[in-house]
Amino acid sequence: MQVTVNGIDTHYVFEDRSGGPALAFIHQLGGDLSVWDTLAGHFRHRHSVLRYDVRGHGASAVASEPFGFAQLAADLSALFDVTGIEHAHLVGMSMGGMIAQQFALDYPARVFTLTLCDTTSRTPPQARATWNERAATVRHDGLAALADATMARWFTADFRHSHAQTVAQIRDVLLRTPSEGYAMACEALRDFDVEARLGQLRVPTLAVAGRYDNGTPASVTQALAKSIEGSHFVVLDAAHLAPVEESHRFTALLETFLKQLV
């Protein structure tokens, strides 16, 4: 379905056949809602499941002006309003995990739990130039210039070999991402920093990292978890997209985490 939220034509899928508590999935930079297809299928029998394309990704429109993570969180809040969700369990991967953190800080009453995957609470000053460079590369050369390096960062070599079709589908989504949408998200990522606010969070949190993640090392996600009181940290044998590469283990982890709170 399509709806305009905060001036952005936004694509989303909301399955509420179960009548259960809402579960919202937020994808990575250069992804779209399809990355959650398997997980959504598993959980839709017990939860009302929301997936959506972040602005500038998938079938959602590209913004007309720069934005930050406060705006990305506001997009999700507006989508909750449209779908009638009062509060939800949030699952975010990489950039999606950053949106989830921002959302939980800005709209704490709307969050049951947080599951933060392969993510960080801030972009350190020394890394900001990298995001500027990536935005410039994509604007000049398109996503194809980054595709091979991105797949190598997102998945281990073994997974790329044994699950070639899955990797090809995710690579295709990356290549179809609007260049300007990706570049603007890079600039938002460059300025992301909620580290000093994490102590405000009072929500059950599961943090998941990939053991072989070179882009966001497990130690970074672990440090985030330590800043959130009562959080639980788990390392999976995966690279950056751990919920995809270790989908069975991640599904079991998430299911156990959510059941403990019923």
NUROTI-702946 format. One record per residue (C-alpha): x, y, z; residue in one letter. Coordinates in pm, whole numbers, plus 50000, padded with zeros to 5 digits. Layout:
<recs>
XYZa
...
</recs>
This chain:
<recs>
500005000050000m
501005036349954q
500315065650186v
501745100550218t
503415106450554v
505275138750630n
505085147650262g
506695114750152i
504785089449942d
505545058450148t
505205021750056h
504284997450333y
502794963350406v
500684958750719f
499334924150800e
497004925051098d
495124892351050r
496304878351386s
495114907251600g
498284902851805g
500654930051929p
502314950251654a
505784940951531l
507514966251304a
510584958351091f
512974985450963i
515454977450687h
519074986750618q
520595013950397l
520135003250036g
517414978250126g
513654976750126d
510864959050311l
511434926450119s
514484918550333v
511994909450607w
509744886650398d
510734854450574t
510534868950924l
507194885650852a
505804852450733g
506914835751054h
505544861551296f
502324872451126r
500354844351290h
500984859251636r
501614895851560h
500314924151347s
503344929251124v
504384962350968l
507124965850708r
507854996950506y
510325012950266d
512275040850435v
512075073650242r
514285072849932g
514295034749926h
512215008449748g
508895022549634a
508935052049877s
509595086649736a
512885104949761v
512795135349991a
513025169849836s
515365183150105e
517915169850356p
516685151550663f
517985135650981g
517005106451196f
514425127051383a
512525129751054q
512955092550983l
511525084451327a
508675108651266a
507895090450940d
507465058051133l
505315074951397s
503045088851125a
502845054250969l
501785040351306f
498985066051308d
497865056050959v
497785018951043t
496235023551386g
499265010851577i
499505025851924e
502755008652020h
504904980751878a
507884958251912h
510604973651689l
513204953751494v
515814974151308g
518874963251113m
521884986051054s
520335019650952m
517015005051063g
518464999551409g
519395036251423m
515865046351327i
514575023051599a
516815039351861q
515755074351756q
512095063751758f
512335048452106a
513945080252238l
511505104052069d
508325083052113y
508995060952418p
505315054252487a
504945037752145r
507605010752200v
507154976752367f
510664963552294t
513724970752082l
515684945651875t
518784962951738l
520834944051480c
524304952051345d
524014988351442t
525575016751638t
524475046451844s
526665071951667r
528905079551372t
532265090351516p
533775122651375p
536585103951202q
534085083451001a
531945112050875r
534075118850568a
533455083150455t
529725089550436w
530295121350236n
532495101849996e
529955074149958r
527165099049886a
529325116149624a
530245082949461t
526615072249429v
525515105649291r
528265104049028h
528455067048943d
525265051249074g
524795021849310l
526584997849075a
529865013549186a
529245000549541l
527384967949480a
530234942749492d
531914958249796a
528554960749972t
527724923949924m
531204914750050a
530574935750360r
527024923650417w
527664886050385f
530474861450451t
532084844550152a
530564811150253d
527054825650258f
527524843349925r
528504809849775h
525874787949940s
522954812649916h
523694829249584a
520024835049500q
519324853149828t
522384875049781v
521404882349419a
517924893649529q
519324916949795i
521934930149548r
519134937549301d
517254957549565v
520414977649632l
520894984649261l
517274996349227r
517565020649519t
517335056549391p
520835071649393s
519655104049552e
517645085549815g
520705065149909y
522965095849909a
520635115950132m
520445086850376a
524265085950381c
524275122450485e
521775115050762a
523975086050878l
526985109250879r
525345130851145d
523675103651354f
524475104551727d
522165093852009v
524885078852227e
524485103952511a
520735096952527r
520795058952544l
520665059452923g
517125073552892q
515825041152741l
513745019752973r
512574993252729v
513524956352700p
516264954552438t
517874926552240l
521084936352059a
522414913051788v
525754914951607a
527564895351337g
530844879651443r
532364887351101y
530884921951056d
533714945150951n
531464975050886g
529884976351231t
532044953651448p
530344933151717a
532164953551981s
530344984751863v
526904969051897t
527954954452233q
528914989152356a
525485001552252l
523854973152447a
525854981152759k
524455016552751s
520865003752769i
519904991153112e
518924954353119g
519684947752752s
520694913652619h
523544910052366f
524044880652126v
526664874051857v
525754853351551l
528094836951299d
527414862151025a
528644894050864a
526654926750857h
523154913950777l
523024888451058a
519194884451057p
519454873350694v
522614852250707e
521624835051033e
517884837050973s
516924805551165h
518924814551473r
517754850551461f
514114840151427t
514464817351730a
516184844851928l
513504870251847l
510694845851917e
512154837052258t
512764873852339f
509194883552256l
507624853852436k
509474862552757q
507594895252764l
504084881252725v
</recs>
